[in-house]
Amino acid sequence: MPMKKCAWCGFNMRLKKGEEGMVLHKDCYKKHYLPVKCKYSMAYFITNIDKMKEEEKATLERCSAILADISLDDIKD
């Protein structure tokens, strides 16, 4: 089986026959591309993968900041 590096994480992935065009692991595809699939085509996503990583990192930082501002006293059952 031929090996190819994943465009997102850089780890090697095994390619089966007919999967030569794959550029992302199945897990990376599900975790990173599917949430933005309605906004970006795969070609644009791969071409601008560094920008996509920065956007995802910024989103996670915003979410973390929001969660850090919520105290346990604010949450009521």
C-alpha positions, 0 to 999 in steps of 0.5 A: 500500500502506498503511503501519503502524508495527511495535509492537516496533521502530517502523519503518514496514511495508507492509501487503498486502491482508488484512494490516491486523491485523498489528502486528509485522514478520515479522522482529520476530515471529520474533525476539521473539514466537515464543520466548514464544508458548507463554507469552503470547497475541499480545493480551497480548504487544502490550498489555504490549510494554514489559514484554516488552522489559524481560524480553528485555533482562534475559534477554540480560543474564543470558546475557551475564553467564554467558558472561562468567564462562566463561573459555576455559580452562574450555572443553575440546575 
